[in-house]
Amino acid sequence: MNTAGHSQATAPRGLELTPFRGLRYDPDRVGSLAAVTSPPYDVVVRPDGLHQLQDADPYNIVRLILPQATTAGERNEQAAGTLRRWLAEGVLTADPEPALYVYEQRHADGMLQRGLIGTLRVSGPSDGVVLPHEDVMPHIVAERAALMRATCANLEPLLLTYRGDADSAAARVVDGATERPPLLSTTTLDGYGHRLWSVTDPADLAAVRSDLARHQALIADGHHRWATYRRLRAEHPSPSPWDDGLVLLVDTARYPLRVRAIHRLLHGLPVADALAAVRDHFRVRRLDVPLPEALDALADAACAGNAFLLAGDGAFHLLDRPDPALLDRTVPADRPAAWRTLDATVLHATLLDHLWHVPEDDPARIAYIHDTAATVDKAERDGGTAVLLHPVREEVVRDLARQGVTMPRKSTSFGPKPASGLVLRALDL
């Protein structure tokens, strides 16, 4: 086990990013690097998407992050056995020395993201080092913890952001690495190009560590994995490999992320019933337009207040102008105004809890989907209701997080998300 760079302090003084020996696919053993990658586990929600990834290559990472078996125990054992087999066969190999990894994503639309992949010292909310902005669902944390225990691995990095300085040491190391030939380069089906470099020079590693120690980070994507890291760290006496978790850390002062909404799919609630429950409390307008135009209408309405778009019956229905008296009765008053006026807050407190009576943590009643068109398509196929939201601005998310206020679950989707499968971490290396 590599313990170089681990702090012996009892509490983190800032971000502590540590090099590790990355596990990477041997390009001679797989059809293509693109064919073995996957979106993060919580983005792969449709069975057809899962099957497409499984069929893309027998070594696709989805076989580890979303193993398919009858019971949870069988799934976790399957993933652990698959990982052991791939290591024994040389499909996955460990890099020879610990490194931080510079990771770049680039798209033809002009999007460029660069960050550092490493293992980050796990800390609690009271430390003020890693700031969550959403609550988590305990059953998902339990599922991810069981998978990590079984595999003894961090299979995919979560996404953290921080606001760095214009000419920081970390920035110089990140951009300097990209002047060398990459360890890997591939383009995935979504049109994103991915490149990876290793940083092993002791002076560079020390400069990054000193720089990051002055900063705090916002969890952009991966709240459940961060909560899982915290649970697993608490289970193992320190020092141990569980003191750290795999992350991608992006300086959004230099490489801004895009923030999108995460939509809701309500199972067993037809659109007609959903509309009947809200007509006396919201203004409701039917929109017989294509999805892009409906989303434009949602954006316009969201500028003036809370607004939602319902779909699933072949049309779109715009909900806005909620009854202020209803909001006063249903939205908790002991939170900051920025939280009380969030669309996700009103959705959960007023629509889901009070009008539709849909438990937010019941997977039989509600699903959380990132892809807008997929949410609408599934609602129309299943006879449910799609609830489409307008995204929250990043500065609102960060401001609430700094106040220690968490948003409702699955309120935001930061991107682009790191592709899973480019670099993994085994805790016994």
C-alpha positions in Angstrom: 0.0 0.0 0.0 1.3 3.4 -0.9 1.1 5.8 2.1 3.4 8.5 0.8 2.1 12.0 1.3 -0.6 11.0 3.9 -0.9 13.6 6.6 -0.5 12.6 10.2 -2.6 15.5 11.4 -5.7 14.8 13.2 -7.8 17.1 11.1 -7.3 18.3 7.5 -6.0 21.8 7.0 -7.3 22.0 3.4 -7.5 19.8 0.4 -5.0 16.9 0.7 -4.6 15.2 -2.7 -2.3 12.2 -2.7 -0.8 10.3 -5.6 -1.7 6.7 -6.1 -0.9 3.8 -8.4 -3.7 3.9 -10.9 -5.2 0.8 -12.5 -5.7 1.3 -16.2 -6.8 -0.9 -19.1 -4.0 -2.4 -21.2 -4.9 -1.1 -24.7 -3.5 -4.3 -26.2 -6.2 -6.4 -24.3 -9.3 -4.4 -25.1 -10.9 -3.5 -28.4 -10.7 0.3 -27.8 -10.5 2.5 -24.7 -13.8 4.2 -25.7 -15.5 0.8 -25.8 -14.6 0.0 -22.1 -15.6 3.3 -20.6 -19.0 4.3 -19.2 -20.8 7.3 -17.7 -20.8 7.3 -13.9 -23.0 4.6 -12.4 -25.8 6.9 -11.4 -26.2 8.2 -15.0 -26.6 4.8 -16.5 -30.3 4.4 -15.6 -32.0 2.9 -18.6 -31.7 -0.9 -19.2 -31.1 -0.3 -22.9 -28.2 1.9 -22.0 -26.7 -0.7 -19.7 -27.1 -3.4 -22.3 -25.4 -1.2 -24.9 -22.4 -0.7 -22.7 -22.2 -4.4 -21.8 -22.3 -5.3 -25.5 -19.7 -2.7 -26.5 -16.9 -4.8 -25.0 -16.7 -7.8 -22.6 -14.4 -5.7 -20.4 -16.6 -2.6 -20.2 -16.3 -0.9 -16.8 -20.1 -1.1 -16.3 -19.5 -4.8 -15.3 -17.8 -3.5 -12.2 -19.8 -0.4 -11.3 -23.2 -1.9 -12.2 -22.9 -5.7 -12.0 -26.0 -7.6 -13.0 -27.2 -10.4 -10.6 -30.3 -11.4 -8.7 -29.3 -10.2 -5.2 -27.1 -7.4 -3.9 -24.7 -9.9 -2.4 -24.4 -11.7 -5.7 -23.8 -8.5 -7.6 -21.0 -7.4 -5.3 -19.3 -10.8 -5.4 -19.7 -10.8 -9.2 -17.9 -7.4 -9.4 -15.2 -8.5 -7.0 -14.6 -11.7 -9.0 -14.6 -9.8 -12.3 -12.0 -7.3 -11.0 -9.8 -10.1 -9.7 -10.0 -11.9 -13.0 -9.2 -8.8 -15.0 -6.2 -8.1 -12.8 -4.9 -11.7 -13.1 -5.4 -11.7 -16.9 -3.6 -8.3 -17.3 -6.7 -6.6 -18.6 -6.2 -4.0 -15.9 -2.6 -3.2 -14.8 -1.2 -1.0 -12.1 1.1 1.9 -13.1 4.6 1.4 -11.8 4.7 4.4 -9.4 2.2 6.6 -7.6 1.0 9.6 -9.5 -1.5 12.3 -9.8 -3.3 12.2 -13.1 -4.2 15.2 -15.3 -7.4 14.5 -17.0 -8.8 16.5 -19.9 -12.2 16.4 -21.6 -12.7 18.4 -24.8 -15.7 18.7 -27.1 -16.2 20.2 -30.5 -18.7 22.7 -29.1 -15.8 24.4 -27.3 -16.1 22.8 -23.9 -12.7 22.2 -22.3 -12.2 20.7 -18.8 -9.0 19.9 -17.1 -8.4 18.6 -13.6 -6.4 16.4 -11.3 -7.3 12.8 -10.3 -5.9 11.7 -7.0 -6.9 10.3 -3.7 -8.3 13.0 -1.3 -8.2 12.8 2.4 -11.8 12.1 3.6 -13.2 14.8 6.0 -16.5 15.5 7.6 -18.8 18.5 7.1 -17.6 20.2 10.3 -14.1 20.5 8.8 -15.3 22.8 6.1 -12.9 21.2 3.5 -15.3 19.4 1.2 -18.7 21.0 0.9 -21.8 19.0 0.0 -24.8 20.7 -1.4 -27.3 17.9 -1.6 -28.6 15.3 0.8 -28.1 11.6 0.1 -30.3 8.5 0.1 -29.1 6.1 2.8 -29.9 3.0 0.8 -27.7 4.1 -2.1 -24.8 4.8 0.3 -25.3 1.3 1.7 -25.2 -0.2 -1.8 -22.1 1.7 -2.9 -20.3 0.9 0.4 -21.0 -2.8 0.0 -19.6 -2.7 -3.5 -16.5 -0.9 -2.4 -16.0 -3.3 0.4 -16.3 -6.3 -1.9 -14.0 -5.0 -4.5 -11.6 -3.2 -2.1 -11.5 -0.5 -4.8 -12.6 3.0 -5.8 -13.9 2.2 -9.3 -14.7 5.7 -10.5 -13.8 9.2 -9.3 -16.3 11.7 -8.0 -16.2 15.3 -9.3 -15.1 18.1 -7.0 -14.6 21.8 -7.9 -12.7 24.6 -6.3 -11.8 28.2 -7.1 -8.1 28.5 -7.7 -5.8 31.5 -8.3 -5.0 32.7 -11.8 -1.4 31.5 -11.9 -1.3 28.9 -9.2 1.2 26.1 -8.8 -1.6 23.5 -9.5 -2.5 25.4 -12.7 1.1 25.3 -13.9 1.4 21.6 -13.2 -1.9 20.8 -14.9 -1.2 22.8 -18.1 2.4 21.8 -18.2 1.5 18.1 -18.2 -0.6 18.6 -21.3 2.5 19.6 -23.3 3.8 16.0 -23.1 2.4 13.0 -25.0 -0.6 11.6 -23.0 -0.8 8.2 -21.4 -4.1 7.6 -23.3 -6.3 9.4 -25.8 -9.8 8.4 -26.9 -13.1 9.8 -28.0 -16.4 8.4 -26.7 -19.7 8.2 -28.4 -20.9 11.4 -26.8 -18.3 13.3 -28.8 -16.0 14.1 -25.9 -12.3 13.5 -26.4 -10.5 12.2 -23.3 -6.7 12.5 -22.5 -4.8 11.5 -19.4 -1.2 12.3 -18.2 0.6 11.2 -15.1 2.4 13.6 -12.7 5.2 11.9 -10.8 7.9 14.5 -10.3 8.3 15.1 -6.5 8.6 18.9 -7.0 5.4 19.0 -9.0 3.6 16.9 -6.4 4.8 19.0 -3.6 3.8 22.2 -5.3 0.3 20.9 -6.0 -0.1 19.7 -2.4 1.0 23.1 -1.0 -1.3 24.9 -3.3 -4.4 22.8 -2.6 -4.0 23.0 1.1 -5.3 26.6 1.0 -8.6 25.6 -0.7 -11.9 24.0 0.0 -14.0 22.1 -2.6 -17.6 21.8 -3.6 -19.0 18.3 -4.4 -20.2 18.8 -8.0 -21.1 15.1 -8.7 -20.8 12.1 -6.4 -22.5 13.0 -3.0 -23.4 9.3 -2.5 -19.8 8.2 -3.2 -18.4 10.9 -0.8 -20.8 9.8 1.9 -19.7 6.2 1.2 -16.0 7.2 1.6 -16.9 8.8 5.0 -18.8 5.6 6.1 -15.9 3.3 5.1 -13.3 5.5 6.7 -15.3 5.4 10.0 -15.3 1.6 9.8 -11.5 1.2 9.5 -9.1 2.4 12.2 -6.8 5.1 10.9 -4.3 5.1 9.2 -5.7 2.9 6.5 -6.3 3.1 2.7 -9.9 4.0 3.5 -8.7 7.4 4.8 -8.8 8.6 1.2 -11.1 8.4 -1.7 -10.7 8.8 -5.5 -11.7 12.2 -6.9 -11.3 14.4 -9.9 -10.6 18.0 -8.7 -11.4 20.8 -11.2 -10.5 24.5 -10.8 -13.7 26.1 -12.1 -12.2 29.6 -12.1 -10.2 28.3 -15.1 -12.4 25.6 -16.4 -16.1 26.3 -15.7 -18.5 23.4 -15.6 -22.0 23.3 -17.0 -24.8 22.9 -14.5 -27.9 21.0 -15.7 -31.0 19.9 -13.9 -31.8 16.3 -12.8 -35.4 15.4 -13.7 -37.9 13.2 -12.0 -39.9 10.3 -13.4 -43.0 9.5 -11.3 -44.1 5.9 -11.7 -47.8 5.1 -11.5 -48.9 8.8 -11.6 -50.5 9.6 -14.9 -50.1 13.1 -16.2 -53.9 13.7 -16.0 -53.9 12.9 -12.2 -50.8 15.0 -11.6 -52.4 18.0 -13.3 -55.7 17.5 -11.5 -53.9 17.8 -8.2 -52.2 21.1 -9.0 -54.7 23.1 -11.0 -56.0 25.0 -8.1 -52.5 25.9 -6.8 -50.4 26.7 -10.0 -51.0 28.3 -13.3 -51.1 25.4 -15.8 -50.5 25.9 -19.6 -50.5 23.1 -22.2 -47.7 23.4 -24.8 -48.1 21.5 -28.0 -44.5 22.2 -29.1 -41.3 20.2 -29.5 -39.1 19.6 -26.5 -36.6 22.3 -27.2 -39.3 25.0 -27.4 -40.9 23.6 -24.3 -37.6 23.9 -22.4 -37.3 27.5 -23.7 -40.7 28.3 -22.2 -39.6 26.7 -18.9 -36.5 28.8 -18.8 -38.5 32.0 -19.4 -41.0 31.1 -16.7 -38.2 30.2 -14.3 -36.8 33.8 -14.5 -39.9 35.0 -12.7 -40.2 32.3 -10.1 -40.8 28.6 -9.6 -41.7 26.7 -12.7 -41.9 23.0 -13.8 -42.6 21.2 -17.0 -44.7 18.0 -16.9 -44.7 15.4 -19.7 -45.8 11.9 -20.5 -49.1 12.3 -22.4 -47.7 13.5 -25.7 -47.7 17.2 -24.7 -46.0 19.5 -22.3 -47.6 21.3 -19.4 -46.0 24.3 -17.9 -46.6 24.9 -14.2 -45.7 28.3 -12.7 -47.0 31.0 -10.4 -47.5 28.8 -7.3 -50.0 30.0 -4.7 -47.9 31.9 -2.1 -50.2 30.8 0.7 -49.5 27.1 -0.3 -45.8 27.7 -0.3 -46.0 29.3 3.2 -47.8 26.2 4.5 -45.5 23.6 2.8 -42.0 25.0 2.6 -40.0 25.0 5.8 -39.5 28.6 7.0 -36.2 27.9 9.0 -33.9 27.9 6.0 -32.3 30.7 3.9 -34.5 32.4 1.3 -32.2 31.1 -1.4 -33.1 27.6 -0.3 -36.8 28.1 0.2 -37.2 29.5 -3.3 -35.4 26.7 -5.1 -37.4 24.8 -7.7 -36.2 21.5 -6.2 -37.4 22.7 -2.7 -40.9 23.5 -4.0 -41.0 20.3 -6.0 -40.2 18.1 -3.0 -42.0 20.0 -0.2 -45.1 21.2 -2.1 -45.6 19.0 -5.2 -44.2 15.6 -4.1 -45.0 15.6 -0.4 -48.2 17.7 -0.2 -50.0 17.4 -3.5 -48.9 14.2 -5.2 -47.9 12.2 -2.0 -44.8 10.6 -3.7 -42.0 9.6 -1.3 -38.7 11.0 -2.6 -36.7 7.9 -1.6 -39.1 5.2 -2.9 -37.5 3.8 -6.1 -40.8 2.1 -6.9 -42.5 5.6 -7.1 -39.8 7.9 -8.4 -36.6 7.8 -10.5 -34.0 10.5 -11.0 -32.8 10.9 -14.6 -30.2 13.2 -16.1 -31.2 12.9 -19.7 -34.2 15.2 -20.6 -35.4 13.3 -23.7 -35.0 9.9 -21.9 -37.2 11.1 -19.0 -39.9 12.2 -21.4 -39.7 9.0 -23.5 -39.9 6.7 -20.5 -42.8 8.6 -19.0 -44.7 8.2 -22.3 -43.9 4.5 -22.5 -44.8 3.7 -18.9 -47.8 6.0 -18.4 -46.0 8.0 -15.7 -45.3 11.7 -15.3 -42.0 13.3 -16.2 -41.2 16.4 -14.1 -38.5 18.6 -15.9 -36.6 21.2 -14.0 -34.6 24.3 -15.0 -31.0 24.2 -13.7 -29.7 26.2 -10.7 -26.8 28.6 -11.2 -23.4 27.5 -9.8 -23.0 30.5 -7.6 -26.3 29.7 -5.8 -25.1 26.2 -5.2 -21.8 27.3 -3.8 -23.2 30.0 -1.6 -25.7 27.6 0.0 -22.9 25.0 0.5 -20.8 27.6 2.3 -23.7 28.3 4.6 -23.9 24.6 5.4 -27.3 24.3 3.8 -27.9 21.3 1.7 -30.3 21.3 -1.3 -32.9 18.7 -1.9 -31.6 15.4 -3.3 -30.6 15.3 -6.9 -31.0 19.0 -7.4 -28.1 19.6 -9.9 -26.0 17.9 -12.5 -22.6 19.3 -13.1 -20.7 18.3 -16.2 -19.0 17.1 -18.1 -18.7 14.2 -15.7 -15.5 12.1 -15.8 -15.7 8.9 -17.8 -15.6 5.8 -15.7 -12.9 3.3 -16.7 -10.0 5.5 -17.5 -8.2 5.1 -14.2 -9.3 3.1 -11.1 -7.8 2.7 -7.6 -7.2 -0.6 -5.8 -6.9 0.0 -2.1 -4.4 -2.9 -1.6 -1.7 -1.4 -3.9 
